Amino acid sequence: MLPDQATLESGLTMIARCKQETGDIWHAHFGAAAIASYFFAKENRLSDLTIRCLTDQSEAMIKKHLRTPAILKANGCAVQQAESAILEALEPTIDRLHWVGHNVIYAAVSLLAVGATRRT
């Protein structure tokens, strides 16, 4: 059983709210990992056991680290508006891959997740 869209929504929420909730961006790693687990399971030919283990671990991580309910549906933000906001936020730092490229990593997984929520 593949992870469901709630994994994407939880991941996006952790990335979007990490600074506000924790005072830094480290917590966004959990959001990026949740999104990555969704796409890793979806895009690769994994055994049912591997998918179940991956999904269980991702769900446990989300349960432990998601501090507020997923905000994607609550805010009703248009997908195009969210994509534009992500790209606009990335623009000032794209020429400086500081923090070992985290700005691009977080933007890339966020855009993937937002795009996937559009298709479902």
Beta strands, then each sheet from edge to edge (+ up, - down):
end
